[in-house]
Amino acid sequence: MTSTAATPPRGRRSARSVGDDRESAILGTAERLLAQRPFADISIDDLARGAGISRPTFYFYFSGKDAVLLTLLDRVIEEANANAVAGGVLDRLAEDPQTRWRELIHRFHETFGAHRAVVLACAEVRGTNAEVRRLWASVMEHWVQTTEAAIAAERRRGAAPDGLPARALAIALNSMNERVWYATFAGDGPAIAEQDVVDVLLDVWLAAIYRTRHSPTAMVEPG
């Protein structure tokens, strides 16, 4: 999957480079604090102090704490998309569908799990922050389109049966993943145990796409 978040981080002045040490310190502080308390309880002073800078200096890098959160989300999305396309997982789906789908779900789980504080904070503010909502909607649309294309390809080669529109199925599966991961990471029960979540999601994906819980037909090279 290619990243849909190719624009510069929101609210940050373009005069500074992404690799700037102070910006990195602000972002690192934000992610550390998010693991300790809700986004609403984190102040600009907290971020500035943690980064070892003054409050006025903070505003040279970011327009506010929402811009910090959006930049963190941009980075998580970029990392998730990069991990997802590594090795051409979906391009090699026909080789071993069950293994490839599991690998894809596992890669997203690892990325989101490593940055769960950011993911949970974005879910927390999405209802009130239009920019977070728009960014996440564009990302979900990208993943839906990618999944839809993969399902359609599996149907064309005869591995998956025709059925519900591929796009509708892709929307349902990606939305399910989003909610299940949120519940698992937040402990917002009922929730699936983290060590089981990838296998449970995979089981549902296989059943929905291939109408079976068993490994679908792999591509057989002509002899």
N, C-alpha and C positions, 0 to 999 in steps of 0.2 A: 504494500500500500504506500502510495506516495503522500507526503504531508500536504494538508490543505492550509497549514498555518505558515505560509511563506513570507508574510508581511513582518516588518520589524515589530518588536514587542510594544504593546499598547502603552501610551502615556509616557514613553521614555524619549528623552531628547536625542535626536539623531547625531548630535555632535560627539557623543561618546561611543566607544567601540563596545561590542558585546563582551569582549574579554577584559574589560576594565576591572581592576581589582576591587574597587569600591562598589561597583554594581554587583559583582559576584558576592561580595560580603553582605550586601543588603538582601540579595536573594537567598543566600545560605542562612542568614538570620531568620528570614521569614519562614522558610521551610522547617527550621528547627523549632521555632515558636509555635507553628501550626500543629506540631506533634504534641505540644504541651497544653494548648488551650484553643478555644474557638477563635476564628478569624475576627469576629466582632470585638473580642477582648484585647486584640493587639493594636497598639497605637503607633503613630509615626515616630514618636519618641523611643518606643521600644525597638523599632527597626533601626533607627539612627544610632542609638546607643550600642546595640548589638553589633553593628557594622563598624563601630569606632569612629563615627562621623557626627557632625552637628546636624540639627534639624534643617537649617537652610541648605546645607550641602546635600541632604537627602533629596530636596526638591530640584537639584540640578540633574539628578538621574531619573526621578520618577515624579509624576504629577500627583500621586497619592498612593495609598496602600492598595487600592483596587488595581492600579496599574502594575504593582508588584505581583499581585496574584495572577493577573492575566499573563504576565511574562513567564511566571512559573508554569502556568498551564500550557502556554505555547511550547515550552521546552519539554514538558512531559509528552505532549502530542507528537512533537518531532521525534523524540526518543522511541515512542511506541511505534510510530510508522516506520522508522528506520529498522527497528528490530523485526517488524512484521515482514518486510520485504527481503531481509537478509537471506540469501540462499535461494531466492525465488520459490518460497514455500507454495504459494497458490499456482505458480506456473508449473510446478511438479506434482500437482494434486492427483493426476491420473496414475502416477507411479504407485501410490499407496494412500488412498483417500483418508482412511482413519488416522494414520500416523501424521499426515500433513495437517489435517484439521486440528488434531490435538496439539501439534507443535505451534500452530498459529494461536490457538486459545491460550496455551501456556505462556507464549511470549508476551501477549497482552497482560496476562495475569501477573507475570513477573514485573513488568514495567509499572503497572498501576499499583501493585503491592509495594514496590520500592518507594513510591511517591504517594502513598495513600493519604497522607496529611493534606497534600495539595488537592487530590481528587475529592476528598470529603469536604474541604473548604469551598471548592467550586460548587459542589452540590448544595452546600449551605446557602450560598449567595445567589445561586442561579435564578431564584424566584424574584429577586429584587434588582439584580444587575443585568441590564439588557445586553451589555457587551459580552459578558460571560455566556449568557444564554445564546446569543447569535453565534459565537465561536463554537460552542459545543454542538449546536445544531448543524453547523457546516461540517464539523468533524464526523458526526453521526451519519450525515448524508453521504460523505465520502466512503465510510465503511459499509454502509448499506449498498451503495453502488458496486463496490468491490465484491461483496458477498453475492449480490444478485448476479453479477457476471460469472462468478465461479459456479453458482448453482445452475445457471443456464448452460454452461459448458459441460457440466456433469450430465445434464439431461440430453444434450446433443450427442454425447458419446454413448448414451444408453446405460450409464451407471446409475442414474437417478431417474425415477419415474416422473412423468408429467403430473401436475396437480395444481395446487394453488399458485397464483402468480409468483414468480421468483422474487419480485420486489417486495411483495407483501410478506413473504416468508423471511426475507432478509431483514426487513424492519422488525418483525417479531423477535427473531433470534438475537439481533444486536441490542434491542431494547431489554430483552431478558438478561443478557449478559450484564448490561449496565446496572440493572436493579439488583441482580444477585451479587455482583461484586460490591456494590454499595453496602448491602446488608452484611456481607461477610466482613468487610473492612471496618465498618462502623459498629459491628456487634448489635445491629438494629434488627432484633429478632422478629420473626423466625429467620434464622440465617444458617447457611451451609458452612460446616467446618472448613477452614481454609485448606487443609490438606486434601479435602475431597472435592473442592469446587471445580477444578479443571475437569475431572472425570465426569462429574454430574452434568456440567455444561456440554461436554462432548457427547455424552449419551443422548441428550435431547437434540443436539444438532444432527447427529446421525439419523435418529428416528424421524426427524422432520424432513430432512433432505432426501434420505434413501429409503424411508419407510421400514427401517430395520435398525436394530441395535448392534448388529454384527458388522464386521468389516465389509464395506462395499467392494464391488469388483474393481480390481486394479487393472491398469492398462497392460495388455499382453502384446508383446512385440511379435510380429509375424515371424514364423520359423523359416 
